[in-house]
Amino acid sequence: MNTLSAAENLAAGVWQSGLAQVLGGLVVVAVLLSAFWFGFRVRTREPAPPKPEEQPHRPDDGSLPGEASEYRQGAEMPQTDAEHRLMPYQLKHSGTEPSPQPPDEEKRKWGGISSGGFGSGGTGHGD
């Protein structure tokens, strides 16, 4: 005894014959082709990439735009007597000042202890 209706029998027959898979595949291919076509149309409306002579060029000194290269030295800390505290608004805005000459070799070298990098296996401070 068959409890399926005629429509269910037809649907089951179509599915088993593979016609539904072929139609589903054709729908997927149609969607992919239309997406490719739409993307191609959008890309053709975009402006062309700039030519090499239209590209920005570096300055003659070789620095990057907006890059500043200068030597800095620590700013002098203002001295006060023991009765008057120095307030933050009395300090200069920067902790360093420009320097006309490069620091000597002794000041450039790190004289502290080596702490190692994170995950380097070092013991940390006090090595």
The first five atom37 places (N, CA, C, CB, O) and aatype in JSON, in Angstrom:
{
  "aatype": [12, 2, 16, 10, 15, 0, 0, 6, 2, 10, 0, 0, 7, 19, 17, 5, 15, 7, 10, 0, 5, 19, 10, 7, 7, 10, 19, 19, 19, 0, 19, 10, 10, 15, 0, 13, 17, 13, 7, 13, 1, 19, 1, 16, 1, 6, 14, 0, 14, 14, 11, 14, 6, 6, 5, 14, 8, 1, 14, 3, 3, 7, 15, 10, 14, 7, 6, 0, 15, 6, 18, 1, 5, 7, 0, 6, 12, 14, 5, 16, 3, 0, 6, 8, 1, 10, 12, 14, 18, 5, 10, 11, 8, 15, 7, 16, 6, 14, 15, 14, 5, 14, 14, 3, 6, 6, 11, 1, 11, 17, 7, 7, 9, 15, 15, 7, 7, 13, 7, 15, 7, 7, 16, 7, 8, 7, 3],
  "atom_mask": [
    [1, 1, 1, 1, 1],
    [1, 1, 1, 1, 1],
    [1, 1, 1, 1, 1],
    [1, 1, 1, 1, 1],
    [1, 1, 1, 1, 1],
    [1, 1, 1, 1, 1],
    [1, 1, 1, 1, 1],
    [1, 1, 1, 1, 1],
    [1, 1, 1, 1, 1],
    [1, 1, 1, 1, 1],
    [1, 1, 1, 1, 1],
    [1, 1, 1, 1, 1],
    [1, 1, 1, 0, 1],
    [1, 1, 1, 1, 1],
    [1, 1, 1, 1, 1],
    [1, 1, 1, 1, 1],
    [1, 1, 1, 1, 1],
    [1, 1, 1, 0, 1],
    [1, 1, 1, 1, 1],
    [1, 1, 1, 1, 1],
    [1, 1, 1, 1, 1],
    [1, 1, 1, 1, 1],
    [1, 1, 1, 1, 1],
    [1, 1, 1, 0, 1],
    [1, 1, 1, 0, 1],
    [1, 1, 1, 1, 1],
    [1, 1, 1, 1, 1],
    [1, 1, 1, 1, 1],
    [1, 1, 1, 1, 1],
    [1, 1, 1, 1, 1],
    [1, 1, 1, 1, 1],
    [1, 1, 1, 1, 1],
    [1, 1, 1, 1, 1],
    [1, 1, 1, 1, 1],
    [1, 1, 1, 1, 1],
    [1, 1, 1, 1, 1],
    [1, 1, 1, 1, 1],
    [1, 1, 1, 1, 1],
    [1, 1, 1, 0, 1],
    [1, 1, 1, 1, 1],
    [1, 1, 1, 1, 1],
    [1, 1, 1, 1, 1],
    [1, 1, 1, 1, 1],
    [1, 1, 1, 1, 1],
    [1, 1, 1, 1, 1],
    [1, 1, 1, 1, 1],
    [1, 1, 1, 1, 1],
    [1, 1, 1, 1, 1],
    [1, 1, 1, 1, 1],
    [1, 1, 1, 1, 1],
    [1, 1, 1, 1, 1],
    [1, 1, 1, 1, 1],
    [1, 1, 1, 1, 1],
    [1, 1, 1, 1, 1],
    [1, 1, 1, 1, 1],
    [1, 1, 1, 1, 1],
    [1, 1, 1, 1, 1],
    [1, 1, 1, 1, 1],
    [1, 1, 1, 1, 1],
    [1, 1, 1, 1, 1],
    [1, 1, 1, 1, 1],
    [1, 1, 1, 0, 1],
    [1, 1, 1, 1, 1],
    [1, 1, 1, 1, 1],
    [1, 1, 1, 1, 1],
    [1, 1, 1, 0, 1],
    [1, 1, 1, 1, 1],
    [1, 1, 1, 1, 1],
    [1, 1, 1, 1, 1],
    [1, 1, 1, 1, 1],
    [1, 1, 1, 1, 1],
    [1, 1, 1, 1, 1],
    [1, 1, 1, 1, 1],
    [1, 1, 1, 0, 1],
    [1, 1, 1, 1, 1],
    [1, 1, 1, 1, 1],
    [1, 1, 1, 1, 1],
    [1, 1, 1, 1, 1],
    [1, 1, 1, 1, 1],
    [1, 1, 1, 1, 1],
    [1, 1, 1, 1, 1],
    [1, 1, 1, 1, 1],
    [1, 1, 1, 1, 1],
    [1, 1, 1, 1, 1],
    [1, 1, 1, 1, 1],
    [1, 1, 1, 1, 1],
    [1, 1, 1, 1, 1],
    [1, 1, 1, 1, 1],
    [1, 1, 1, 1, 1],
    [1, 1, 1, 1, 1],
    [1, 1, 1, 1, 1],
    [1, 1, 1, 1, 1],
    [1, 1, 1, 1, 1],
    [1, 1, 1, 1, 1],
    [1, 1, 1, 0, 1],
    [1, 1, 1, 1, 1],
    [1, 1, 1, 1, 1],
    [1, 1, 1, 1, 1],
    [1, 1, 1, 1, 1],
    [1, 1, 1, 1, 1],
    [1, 1, 1, 1, 1],
    [1, 1, 1, 1, 1],
    [1, 1, 1, 1, 1],
    [1, 1, 1, 1, 1],
    [1, 1, 1, 1, 1],
    [1, 1, 1, 1, 1],
    [1, 1, 1, 1, 1],
    [1, 1, 1, 1, 1],
    [1, 1, 1, 1, 1],
    [1, 1, 1, 1, 1],
    [1, 1, 1, 0, 1],
    [1, 1, 1, 0, 1],
    [1, 1, 1, 1, 1],
    [1, 1, 1, 1, 1],
    [1, 1, 1, 1, 1],
    [1, 1, 1, 0, 1],
    [1, 1, 1, 0, 1],
    [1, 1, 1, 1, 1],
    [1, 1, 1, 0, 1],
    [1, 1, 1, 1, 1],
    [1, 1, 1, 0, 1],
    [1, 1, 1, 0, 1],
    [1, 1, 1, 1, 1],
    [1, 1, 1, 0, 1],
    [1, 1, 1, 1, 1],
    [1, 1, 1, 0, 1],
    [1, 1, 1, 1, 1]
  ],
  "atom_positions": [
    [[0.83, -1.17, 0.0], [0.0, 0.0, 0.0], [0.88, 1.24, 0.0], [-0.95, -0.01, 1.2], [1.8, 1.36, 0.81]],
    [[0.61, 2.15, -0.89], [1.42, 3.35, -1.04], [0.67, 4.53, -0.45], [1.75, 3.6, -2.53], [-0.45, 4.83, -0.86]],
    [[1.29, 5.21, 0.55], [0.63, 6.32, 1.23], [1.06, 7.66, 0.66], [0.93, 6.28, 2.71], [0.59, 8.69, 1.14]],
    [[1.91, 7.7, -0.35], [2.36, 8.95, -0.95], [1.34, 9.43, -1.97], [3.74, 8.77, -1.6], [0.72, 8.63, -2.67]],
    [[1.17, 10.75, -2.04], [0.28, 11.33, -3.03], [0.96, 11.33, -4.39], [-0.14, 12.75, -2.63], [2.14, 10.97, -4.5]],
    [[0.26, 11.72, -5.39], [0.81, 11.73, -6.74], [1.91, 12.78, -6.86], [-0.3, 12.01, -7.77], [2.92, 12.54, -7.53]],
    [[1.75, 13.95, -6.21], [2.77, 14.98, -6.26], [4.04, 14.54, -5.55], [2.25, 16.28, -5.64], [5.14, 14.81, -6.01]],
    [[3.87, 13.84, -4.43], [5.04, 13.35, -3.71], [5.76, 12.28, -4.51], [4.65, 12.8, -2.35], [6.99, 12.21, -4.5]],
    [[4.99, 11.44, -5.2], [5.6, 10.41, -6.05], [6.39, 11.06, -7.18], [4.54, 9.47, -6.63], [7.49, 10.62, -7.5]],
    [[5.81, 12.12, -7.78], [6.5, 12.81, -8.86], [7.76, 13.48, -8.35], [5.58, 13.84, -9.5], [8.8, 13.41, -9.0]],
    [[7.69, 14.14, -7.17], [8.85, 14.8, -6.61], [9.94, 13.78, -6.27], [8.47, 15.59, -5.36], [11.12, 14.03, -6.51]],
    [[9.53, 12.63, -5.72], [10.52, 11.61, -5.4], [11.16, 11.06, -6.66], [9.89, 10.48, -4.59], [12.35, 10.77, -6.68]],
    [[10.37, 10.93, -7.72], [10.91, 10.42, -8.98], [11.87, 11.41, -9.62], [0.0, 0.0, 0.0], [12.91, 11.02, -10.17]],
    [[11.53, 12.7, -9.54], [12.41, 13.72, -10.11], [13.73, 13.75, -9.35], [11.74, 15.11, -10.08], [14.8, 13.84, -9.95]],
    [[13.65, 13.67, -8.04], [14.87, 13.7, -7.21], [15.74, 12.49, -7.49], [14.5, 13.77, -5.72], [16.96, 12.6, -7.59]],
    [[15.1, 11.33, -7.59], [15.88, 10.11, -7.81], [16.47, 10.06, -9.21], [15.0, 8.89, -7.57], [17.51, 9.43, -9.42]],
    [[15.83, 10.7, -10.16], [16.36, 10.66, -11.52], [17.55, 11.59, -11.7], [15.27, 11.02, -12.52], [18.28, 11.47, -12.68]],
    [[17.75, 12.52, -10.78], [18.89, 13.42, -10.85], [18.57, 14.74, -11.53], [0.0, 0.0, 0.0], [19.44, 15.6, -11.65]],
    [[17.34, 14.89, -11.98], [16.96, 16.12, -12.66], [17.04, 17.32, -11.7], [15.56, 16.0, -13.24], [17.42, 18.41, -12.11]],
    [[16.67, 17.13, -10.44], [16.71, 18.22, -9.47], [18.15, 18.66, -9.21], [16.05, 17.79, -8.15], [18.4, 19.86, -9.08]],
    [[19.09, 17.72, -9.15], [20.49, 18.08, -8.94], [21.03, 18.87, -10.13], [21.34, 16.83, -8.7], [21.79, 19.82, -9.94]],
    [[20.66, 18.48, -11.34], [21.12, 19.18, -12.53], [20.55, 20.6, -12.54], [20.71, 18.42, -13.8], [21.27, 21.55, -12.82]],
    [[19.26, 20.73, -12.25], [18.65, 22.06, -12.22], [19.27, 22.92, -11.12], [17.13, 21.95, -12.01], [19.5, 24.12, -11.32]],
    [[19.54, 22.34, -9.96], [20.19, 23.09, -8.88], [21.59, 23.54, -9.29], [0.0, 0.0, 0.0], [21.99, 24.66, -8.99]],
    [[22.32, 22.67, -9.96], [23.65, 23.03, -10.45], [23.6, 24.16, -11.46], [0.0, 0.0, 0.0], [24.44, 25.05, -11.44]],
    [[22.61, 24.12, -12.36], [22.46, 25.19, -13.34], [22.13, 26.53, -12.66], [21.37, 24.83, -14.35], [22.6, 27.58, -13.1]],
    [[21.34, 26.49, -11.62], [21.02, 27.72, -10.89], [22.28, 28.28, -10.23], [19.93, 27.45, -9.82], [22.51, 29.49, -10.28]],
    [[23.09, 27.42, -9.64], [24.34, 27.87, -9.0], [25.28, 28.46, -10.04], [25.02, 26.71, -8.26], [25.88, 29.51, -9.8]],
    [[25.41, 27.82, -11.19], [26.27, 28.33, -12.26], [25.76, 29.69, -12.75], [26.35, 27.32, -13.43], [26.55, 30.6, -13.0]],
    [[24.43, 29.82, -12.9], [23.86, 31.09, -13.35], [24.13, 32.2, -12.34], [22.34, 30.95, -13.58], [24.44, 33.32, -12.74]],
    [[24.03, 31.91, -11.05], [24.31, 32.92, -10.02], [25.79, 33.32, -10.06], [23.93, 32.38, -8.62], [26.1, 34.5, -9.96]],
    [[26.69, 32.36, -10.2], [28.11, 32.67, -10.26], [28.47, 33.5, -11.5], [28.93, 31.38, -10.24], [29.25, 34.44, -11.41]],
    [[27.89, 33.15, -12.64], [28.17, 33.92, -13.86], [27.62, 35.34, -13.75], [27.56, 33.22, -15.07], [28.28, 36.28, -14.19]],
    [[26.45, 35.5, -13.17], [25.9, 36.85, -13.03], [26.73, 37.67, -12.04], [24.42, 36.79, -12.58], [26.9, 38.87, -12.24]],
    [[27.25, 37.05, -10.98], [28.09, 37.77, -10.02], [29.4, 38.18, -10.7], [28.38, 36.89, -8.77], [29.89, 39.29, -10.47]],
    [[29.97, 37.31, -11.53], [31.19, 37.65, -12.25], [30.93, 38.81, -13.22], [31.73, 36.43, -13.02], [31.73, 39.74, -13.29]],
    [[29.83, 38.75, -13.95], [29.48, 39.81, -14.9], [29.27, 41.14, -14.18], [28.22, 39.42, -15.69], [29.72, 42.18, -14.66]],
    [[28.57, 41.11, -13.03], [28.34, 42.34, -12.27], [29.66, 42.91, -11.75], [27.37, 42.07, -11.1], [29.86, 44.12, -11.82]],
    [[30.55, 42.07, -11.24], [31.85, 42.52, -10.76], [32.69, 43.12, -11.87], [0.0, 0.0, 0.0], [33.41, 44.09, -11.66]],
    [[32.61, 42.53, -13.07], [33.35, 43.06, -14.21], [32.83, 44.45, -14.59], [33.24, 42.11, -15.41], [33.62, 45.34, -14.9]],
    [[31.52, 44.64, -14.56], [30.93, 45.95, -14.88], [31.35, 46.99, -13.84], [29.39, 45.86, -14.93], [31.66, 48.13, -14.2]],
    [[31.37, 46.62, -12.56], [31.79, 47.56, -11.52], [33.26, 47.94, -11.71], [31.57, 46.95, -10.11], [33.62, 49.1, -11.56]],
    [[34.09, 46.97, -12.04], [35.52, 47.24, -12.2], [35.8, 48.13, -13.41], [36.28, 45.93, -12.34], [36.71, 48.96, -13.36]],
    [[35.03, 47.98, -14.48], [35.27, 48.82, -15.66], [34.88, 50.27, -15.39], [34.48, 48.28, -16.85], [35.38, 51.17, -16.07]],
    [[34.0, 50.52, -14.41], [33.62, 51.89, -14.08], [34.63, 52.57, -13.17], [32.25, 51.91, -13.43], [34.59, 53.8, -13.02]],
    [[35.53, 51.83, -12.55], [36.52, 52.41, -11.65], [37.6, 53.14, -12.46], [37.16, 51.32, -10.77], [37.85, 52.78, -13.61]],
    [[38.23, 54.16, -11.87], [39.31, 54.84, -12.59], [40.52, 53.91, -12.76], [39.72, 56.14, -11.86], [40.75, 53.0, -11.96]],
    [[41.27, 54.18, -13.81], [42.46, 53.36, -14.08], [43.53, 53.64, -13.03], [43.02, 53.65, -15.51], [43.55, 54.73, -12.45]],
    [[44.41, 52.68, -12.76], [45.49, 52.93, -11.8], [46.42, 54.02, -12.34], [46.29, 51.62, -11.5], [46.56, 54.16, -13.55]],
    [[47.06, 54.77, -11.46], [47.93, 55.86, -11.93], [49.17, 55.32, -12.65], [48.36, 56.75, -10.75], [49.67, 54.25, -12.34]],
    [[49.62, 56.1, -13.61], [50.83, 55.74, -14.36], [52.05, 56.03, -13.49], [50.91, 56.53, -15.71], [51.95, 56.79, -12.52]],
    [[53.2, 55.45, -13.82], [54.4, 55.67, -12.98], [54.77, 57.14, -12.83], [55.58, 54.93, -13.57], [55.24, 57.54, -11.76]],
    [[54.57, 57.95, -13.86], [54.92, 59.36, -13.72], [53.92, 60.13, -12.86], [55.01, 60.01, -15.1], [54.22, 61.23, -12.4]],
    [[52.73, 59.56, -12.63], [51.73, 60.21, -11.78], [51.89, 59.82, -10.31], [50.33, 59.84, -12.26], [51.24, 60.41, -9.44]],
    [[52.74, 58.86, -10.02], [52.94, 58.41, -8.66], [53.7, 59.47, -7.85], [53.71, 57.07, -8.64], [54.5, 60.21, -8.41]],
    [[53.44, 59.54, -6.54], [54.22, 60.48, -5.72], [55.67, 60.01, -5.62], [53.6, 60.62, -4.3], [55.96, 58.82, -5.63]],
    [[56.57, 60.97, -5.51], [58.0, 60.67, -5.42], [58.54, 61.11, -4.07], [58.78, 61.36, -6.56], [58.04, 62.05, -3.46]],
    [[59.57, 60.4, -3.62], [60.22, 60.76, -2.37], [61.02, 62.05, -2.54], [61.14, 59.62, -1.89], [61.48, 62.36, -3.64]],
    [[61.19, 62.79, -1.44], [62.06, 63.97, -1.51], [63.5, 63.56, -1.81], [62.0, 64.78, -0.2], [63.86, 62.39, -1.68]],
    [[64.31, 64.53, -2.21], [65.7, 64.25, -2.59], [66.53, 63.7, -1.44], [66.34, 65.51, -3.11], [67.49, 62.96, -1.67]],
    [[66.18, 64.06, -0.19], [66.97, 63.56, 0.93], [66.63, 62.12, 1.29], [66.77, 64.46, 2.15], [67.28, 61.54, 2.17]],
    [[65.63, 61.52, 0.66], [65.32, 60.11, 0.88], [64.38, 59.84, 2.04], [0.0, 0.0, 0.0], [64.06, 58.68, 2.29]],
    [[63.92, 60.87, 2.76], [63.03, 60.63, 3.89], [61.6, 60.44, 3.4], [63.11, 61.8, 4.89], [61.25, 60.85, 2.29]],
    [[60.81, 59.83, 4.21], [59.4, 59.64, 3.89], [58.64, 60.93, 4.14], [58.81, 58.49, 4.72], [59.06, 61.74, 4.96]],
    [[57.52, 61.14, 3.45], [56.73, 62.35, 3.7], [56.24, 62.39, 5.15], [55.53, 62.42, 2.73], [55.71, 61.41, 5.66]],
    [[56.43, 63.53, 5.79], [56.01, 63.68, 7.18], [57.02, 63.17, 8.18], [0.0, 0.0, 0.0], [56.8, 63.29, 9.39]],
    [[58.12, 62.61, 7.73], [59.13, 62.06, 8.62], [60.14, 63.15, 8.99], [59.84, 60.84, 7.96], [60.63, 63.88, 8.14]],
    [[60.44, 63.23, 10.27], [61.44, 64.2, 10.74], [62.59, 63.43, 11.37], [60.82, 65.21, 11.77], [62.38, 62.46, 12.11]],
    [[63.8, 63.85, 11.07], [64.97, 63.21, 11.62], [65.79, 64.26, 12.36], [65.81, 62.51, 10.5], [66.28, 65.22, 11.75]],
    [[65.93, 64.08, 13.66], [66.69, 65.03, 14.45], [67.21, 64.33, 15.7], [65.83, 66.27, 14.83], [66.68, 63.29, 16.11]],
    [[68.23, 64.91, 16.29], [68.76, 64.39, 17.54], [68.03, 65.07, 18.69], [70.3, 64.62, 17.63], [67.73, 66.27, 18.64]],
    [[67.73, 64.3, 19.74], [67.02, 64.84, 20.89], [67.85, 64.61, 22.15], [65.61, 64.18, 21.04], [68.62, 63.65, 22.22]],
    [[67.71, 65.49, 23.12], [68.36, 65.33, 24.41], [67.33, 65.57, 25.5], [69.58, 66.3, 24.56], [66.32, 66.24, 25.26]],
    [[67.56, 65.03, 26.65], [66.63, 65.19, 27.76], [66.49, 66.62, 28.2], [0.0, 0.0, 0.0], [67.48, 67.35, 28.26]],
    [[65.28, 67.04, 28.51], [65.05, 68.4, 28.97], [65.51, 68.52, 30.42], [63.54, 68.79, 28.84], [65.44, 67.55, 31.18]],
    [[65.96, 69.68, 30.79], [66.43, 69.94, 32.15], [65.23, 70.0, 33.09], [67.25, 71.26, 32.22], [64.23, 70.66, 32.79]],
    [[65.32, 69.32, 34.22], [64.25, 69.32, 35.2], [64.37, 70.57, 36.07], [64.28, 68.03, 36.08], [65.44, 70.82, 36.62]],
    [[63.31, 71.36, 36.2], [63.39, 72.55, 37.03], [63.61, 72.19, 38.5], [62.11, 73.39, 36.88], [63.03, 71.22, 39.01]],
    [[64.43, 72.96, 39.17], [64.74, 72.71, 40.57], [63.88, 73.63, 41.46], [66.26, 72.94, 40.85], [63.65, 74.79, 41.13]],
    [[63.41, 73.1, 42.57], [62.64, 73.89, 43.54], [63.21, 73.65, 44.92], [61.12, 73.53, 43.49], [63.98, 72.72, 45.14]],
    [[62.81, 74.5, 45.85], [63.25, 74.28, 47.23], [62.33, 73.23, 47.87], [63.23, 75.62, 48.05], [61.34, 72.81, 47.27]],
    [[62.66, 72.83, 49.07], [61.91, 71.76, 49.74], [60.52, 72.2, 50.16], [62.68, 71.28, 50.94], [59.67, 71.33, 50.38]],
    [[60.24, 73.48, 50.3], [58.94, 73.94, 50.76], [57.89, 73.99, 49.67], [59.08, 75.3, 51.37], [56.7, 73.86, 49.96]],
    [[58.29, 74.17, 48.44], [57.33, 74.32, 47.34], [57.42, 73.11, 46.42], [57.59, 75.62, 46.55], [58.48, 72.77, 45.9]],
    [[56.28, 72.49, 46.23], [56.22, 71.36, 45.3], [56.11, 71.86, 43.88], [55.04, 70.44, 45.64], [55.54, 72.92, 43.62]],
    [[56.66, 71.1, 42.96], [56.53, 71.41, 41.55], [55.27, 70.73, 41.03], [57.8, 70.95, 40.75], [55.13, 69.51, 41.16]],
    [[54.35, 71.48, 40.46], [53.09, 70.95, 39.97], [53.23, 70.54, 38.5], [51.96, 71.99, 40.14], [54.07, 71.09, 37.79]],
    [[52.42, 69.59, 38.04], [52.54, 69.13, 36.65], [52.37, 70.23, 35.62], [51.52, 68.05, 36.39], [53.02, 70.2, 34.58]],
    [[51.51, 71.21, 35.89], [51.3, 72.27, 34.9], [52.49, 73.23, 34.82], [50.04, 73.05, 35.24], [52.55, 74.06, 33.92]],
    [[53.43, 73.11, 35.75], [54.63, 73.94, 35.72], [55.74, 73.31, 34.88], [55.12, 74.19, 37.12], [56.75, 73.96, 34.6]],
    [[55.55, 72.07, 34.47], [56.54, 71.39, 33.64], [56.34, 71.74, 32.17], [56.46, 69.87, 33.83], [55.25, 72.16, 31.78]],
    [[57.38, 71.56, 31.37], [57.25, 71.75, 29.93], [56.43, 70.6, 29.36], [58.65, 71.83, 29.25], [56.26, 69.57, 30.0]],
    [[55.93, 70.8, 28.16], [55.08, 69.78, 27.54], [55.88, 68.58, 27.05], [54.32, 70.38, 26.39], [55.34, 67.48, 27.0]],
    [[57.11, 68.75, 26.7], [57.9, 67.66, 26.16], [59.01, 67.3, 27.13], [58.49, 68.04, 24.79], [59.54, 68.16, 27.83]],
    [[59.35, 66.03, 27.17], [60.43, 65.58, 28.03], [61.78, 65.66, 27.37], [0.0, 0.0, 0.0], [62.8, 65.4, 28.01]],
    [[61.81, 66.02, 26.08], [63.08, 66.13, 25.36], [63.12, 67.44, 24.59], [63.28, 64.93, 24.41], [62.1, 68.06, 24.33]],
    [[64.34, 67.83, 24.23], [64.56, 69.04, 23.44], [65.45, 68.69, 22.25], [65.21, 70.17, 24.29], [66.22, 67.73, 22.32]],
    [[65.35, 69.45, 21.16], [66.24, 69.18, 20.02], [67.69, 69.42, 20.39], [65.85, 70.04, 18.82], [68.0, 70.3, 21.2]],
    [[68.58, 68.65, 19.8], [70.0, 68.79, 20.04], [70.71, 68.98, 18.7], [70.57, 67.54, 20.79], [70.38, 68.29, 17.74]],
    [[71.66, 69.91, 18.61], [72.34, 70.15, 17.33], [73.32, 69.04, 16.95], [73.08, 71.46, 17.38], [73.61, 68.87, 15.77]],
    [[73.83, 68.29, 17.9], [74.82, 67.26, 17.59], [74.34, 65.9, 18.1], [76.2, 67.62, 18.21], [73.54, 65.83, 19.03]],
    [[74.82, 64.83, 17.47], [74.41, 63.49, 17.91], [74.98, 63.17, 19.29], [74.86, 62.43, 16.88], [76.02, 63.71, 19.66]],
    [[74.32, 62.3, 20.05], [74.86, 61.93, 21.35], [76.15, 61.13, 21.2], [73.83, 61.12, 22.16], [76.35, 60.44, 20.19]],
    [[77.02, 61.23, 22.19], [78.26, 60.47, 22.1], [77.97, 58.98, 22.29], [79.29, 60.97, 23.17], [76.87, 58.6, 22.71]],
    [[78.95, 58.17, 21.98], [78.76, 56.72, 21.97], [78.36, 56.17, 23.33], [80.04, 56.03, 21.51], [77.57, 55.23, 23.4]],
    [[78.86, 56.72, 24.41], [78.54, 56.23, 25.75], [77.07, 56.43, 26.09], [79.41, 56.93, 26.79], [76.46, 55.57, 26.73]],
    [[76.5, 57.55, 25.68], [75.09, 57.79, 25.98], [74.17, 56.96, 25.1], [74.77, 59.26, 25.8], [73.04, 56.66, 25.5]],
    [[74.63, 56.58, 23.92], [73.79, 55.8, 23.02], [73.69, 54.34, 23.45], [74.33, 55.88, 21.61], [72.69, 53.69, 23.17]],
    [[74.71, 53.83, 24.12], [74.7, 52.42, 24.51], [73.81, 52.21, 25.72], [76.11, 51.94, 24.8], [73.76, 53.05, 26.62]],
    [[73.11, 51.1, 25.75], [72.29, 50.73, 26.88], [73.19, 50.17, 27.95], [71.18, 49.71, 26.48], [73.89, 49.18, 27.72]],
    [[73.2, 50.79, 29.12], [74.09, 50.36, 30.18], [73.41, 49.5, 31.24], [0.0, 0.0, 0.0], [74.05, 49.04, 32.18]],
    [[72.13, 49.3, 31.09], [71.4, 48.53, 32.09], [71.57, 47.04, 31.92], [0.0, 0.0, 0.0], [72.35, 46.57, 31.09]],
    [[70.84, 46.3, 32.73], [70.91, 44.84, 32.64], [70.02, 44.36, 31.51], [70.5, 44.18, 33.98], [69.07, 45.04, 31.13]],
    [[70.32, 43.21, 31.0], [69.52, 42.65, 29.92], [68.36, 41.88, 30.53], [70.38, 41.73, 29.01], [68.56, 41.01, 31.38]],
    [[67.15, 42.21, 30.09], [66.0, 41.51, 30.65], [65.51, 40.42, 29.72], [64.88, 42.49, 30.93], [64.65, 39.63, 30.11]],
    [[66.04, 40.35, 28.5], [65.58, 39.34, 27.56], [64.21, 39.71, 27.0], [0.0, 0.0, 0.0], [63.53, 40.58, 27.55]],
    [[63.83, 39.07, 25.95], [62.53, 39.33, 25.34], [61.49, 38.39, 25.91], [0.0, 0.0, 0.0], [61.82, 37.38, 26.53]],
    [[60.23, 38.72, 25.7], [59.15, 37.87, 26.17], [59.23, 36.54, 25.44], [57.77, 38.54, 25.97], [59.27, 36.5, 24.21]],
    [[59.25, 35.46, 26.19], [59.31, 34.14, 25.59], [60.68, 33.72, 25.14], [0.0, 0.0, 0.0], [60.83, 32.69, 24.46]],
    [[61.71, 34.5, 25.5], [63.06, 34.16, 25.03], [63.74, 33.14, 25.91], [63.91, 35.4, 24.96], [64.8, 32.61, 25.56]],
    [[63.14, 32.85, 27.04], [63.75, 31.88, 27.96], [64.7, 32.52, 28.95], [0.0, 0.0, 0.0], [65.28, 31.82, 29.79]],
    [[64.87, 33.83, 28.87], [65.74, 34.51, 29.81], [65.11, 34.57, 31.21], [0.0, 0.0, 0.0], [63.91, 34.38, 31.37]],
    [[65.96, 34.85, 32.2], [65.46, 34.87, 33.57], [64.84, 36.21, 33.94], [66.58, 34.54, 34.54], [64.22, 36.33, 35.0]],
    [[64.99, 37.21, 33.09], [64.39, 38.5, 33.39], [65.37, 39.41, 34.09], [0.0, 0.0, 0.0], [66.58, 39.28, 33.9]],
    [[64.86, 40.35, 34.89], [65.7, 41.33, 35.58], [66.62, 40.64, 36.59], [64.82, 42.38, 36.28], [66.28, 39.62, 37.18]],
    [[67.78, 41.22, 36.75], [68.73, 40.7, 37.74], [69.56, 39.55, 37.22], [0.0, 0.0, 0.0], [70.09, 38.76, 38.01]],
    [[69.68, 39.44, 35.93], [70.41, 38.34, 35.3], [71.86, 38.33, 35.72], [70.32, 38.42, 33.79], [72.62, 37.47, 35.28]]
  ]
}
